[in-house]
Amino acid sequence: MGSPDFSSLMSSKDIIELEKRLGYIFRNKKLLQEALTHRSFSHENPDKADKYNERLEFLGDSVLGFVIVEYLFSSKSKFSESIMAKTKSYLVKESVLYEIAVSICLGRYLRLGKGEDSTGGRKKSSLLADAVEAVIGAVYLDSGYKKTREIILRLFKEKIDMILTSGEFHDFKTELQEKTQLNYGTIPEYKMIKQEGKEHKRIFTIEVYIAAKIFGTGCGKSKKEAETLAAKEALNKLQQ
């Protein structure tokens, strides 16, 4: 499927398609268009886009952070300030926002300048992460806090719950890679050894190897969670 034509306004089909992926129908469609407009498109096409998404991105970043903290603060678990801070910091980082963007195929709807588009802009993590925050900002202006909170939690709740269970806000994979490069002159290798359960309830089992030797095993509801837990186990072994 090719990228939509954004020579003027988004087509009704593209709007409906993206709104369905997002789980939200915009009253003001121009806010959605602005959220998807990169600076490069606006500079190349000032007659078609006098606004781009950086202001909405700034707003969306603040709204996203507040929603996550409020959700954690209201939890029955009564998380400490430290846990809330680490969880928020993890969830608003570029790599997580990129995964959210990919989950709703946001890249194919971006309005990019020709140069940015030709160099793979639709797959750039920074552009996609910024666009997610801009869309959140657009929803907030379109419908207010309550609806925005609902959409953010629908998009992020699985990740919030997963990292609180797995401790993923501590970047075990990066720490393990740094240690293995320093001590072994190599990087960890992750191998999936088992996949069980139905499509929406799968459990993945992954082993991590360092210099061809197994150092850890992890099981999780996603490959990433399983890799994180495997890395955590490997770090414990290295420390011992």
N, C-alpha and C positions, 0 to 999 in steps of 0.2 A: 504494500500500500504506500503510495507516494505521499509527499508532504502537501498540505492544503495550500491553495493559492491565496496569498494575503495581499494581492495587489490593491485591494480596497478594504472593505469591511469583511469580517469573517462571514462565511456563508451560513445559512440557517442549519444546514446539515452538520457542519463542523461545530457550531455552537451546541447543538443538541447532543452531539457525540461526546464532546468534552464535559458538558454539564452532567451527562449520565455517568461518566467515569468519576467525576468529582462528587456526585451525589447532591448537587445543588443547582437550582435554576436562578440565574441572575435576572433581576428586574431591570437593571441598567446594563445592557450588554457592552456598552462602551468601556465600563470599568474592567470587564474581562479582557477586552482587546488591549487596553492599556497595560494590564498586568502581564500580557504576553509579548509586549513590544520592547525589544532590546534597543539600547541607545544607537547601535549601528544602523538599524532600520530607520529610525527617526532622522538620523543625520543624512542618510541617502535619499529619504523620501519625506522631506518636511511638509509637502503638500498633502500627504496621506496620513502622517502621524506627527502631530506637533507635541505629543507627550510620549514618554517612555516609562518603564516600570520601576525606576530607582526610588521614587518617593513612596510608592506602594510597597516596595520591598522593605524599606525602612520601617514603615508602619506595621507590616505583617510580622516582621521579626519581633517587635515589641509585644504584639498581641499573642503570638505563638508562645513566647517565653512566659507570659503571664498565665495563659491557660494551663500550661504544663505545671507551673508552680502551684497554682490554685488546686489543680487536680490532686497533686501529691500532698498538699497541705490538708486537704479535706479527707484524705484516705484514712480508713480505720487503723491503718498500720502506724500512724503518727510518726512519719519519717523524720529523722533529724535534719537540721539545717544542712549538714554536710552531705547527706545522701540526696536531699532535694537539689542542692547546688550541682553536684556531680551529674545527677540524672538530667537536669535541665541542660547543662553544658554539653552533655553527650548528644541529646536529642536535637539540638539546634545546630550541630556542626554540619559541614558541607556534605560529608559522605552519607549521613542519614537522610538529609533533605533530598539528596540525589536519588536515593532508593525510593523515597515517596514519589518523586517526580516520575521515575521509571514505572512505578506501579500503576500510574494513571496515564501513561504514554504522553506526558506533557511536552516532551521534546518536539514531537511532530507538529505541534500547534504554535511554536514560537515564531514571532515575526523578527527575522534577522536580516541584516544587510547582506549583500551578495558575497562579500569577502568572508564574513563571519560564517555564513552558511556553507560556503565551499570548503572551509577548513574544519568542518565537523562540529560546528557550534551547537547543533541539535543534540549532540551527545556529550558536550562538555559539562562536567559536574558542577562547575561554578555557575554557569548560566542556568542550569536546571534548578540548582538550589535557590538561586535568587528568584527564579520564576515562581517556585512554590511559595516563598514568603510574599511575593507580590500578589499572588492569587488570594492568599489568606487576607492580605490587606484589602483587596478588592471586595471580598465577601463581607468583611467587617463594615466597610463603608456602605455596602448594598443592603445589609440586613441587621447590623449591630452585633453585640457581643454574644448573645445567647445562641444564635444560629452558627456563628463562627466557631464557638466552643464545641458545639455538636459535631461540626465537620472535622475540626482538628482532632478531636478524640476518636472519631471514626477512623481517620487516617493513621493516627499515631498510637492508639491504645495498645495494639498488639506489641509494638516496639517498647512502649513504656513497661508493660507487664513483663516482657521477655528480659529486659535488662535488669529489672529489679530482682527477677528470679535468678538470673545467671551471673549478675555482677558485671555485666558487659560494659558498664560505664567506665570501669577500669579497663584500659585498652591492653588486655593480655596478649593479643596477637602481635601488636607493635613491640611490646616489651620483650616478648620471646624472640622476635626477629632480631632485635638489637643485640640481645645476649648471644644468640647463636652466631651472628656475624662476627661478634667480638671474640667469642671463645672457640668457634669451629670454622670460621671463614666460609660459612654457607648460610642458607636461609631454610626455615622449616618447610617441610612438604606435607600437605594435608591430603589424605586419601579417604574417600567415602567407602566404608566396608559393608554398610547395611542400610536399607531403606524399608521401613515397615509401615503398615496401616493404610487406610483409605486416603484418597487424594487430598482431602482437606484436614486430615488428622494424621499426617505422616510423622514418623519419628526417624531422624537421621542419626547414624552412628559414624563418627569420623575419627581416624587415628592421625596423629602428627608424628612425623619422622624427622630426626636430625642426624645427618650423616648416615643415612640408611638404617638407623636404629629407632625403634618405636619409643617415644617418650611420654605419650599421653593419649587418652581416649575420651571422647565426649559424645553425649547423646542430647539431641534437642529437637524442637519442633521445626527448625529451619537449619540449613547447612551452616549458616553463619553462627547460630547459637551453639551448634555442636562443635564447630571449629574453635569458638571462644572457650568453651569448657575444656576442650582438649589442650589448648594452649595454657590454660590455667593449671591443669594437672602437670604439664611438662615443666612449667616454671617451678612448681613445688618440688619436682624431682631434681631439677638443676640446683635449687637452693640447698637441697639435702646433700 
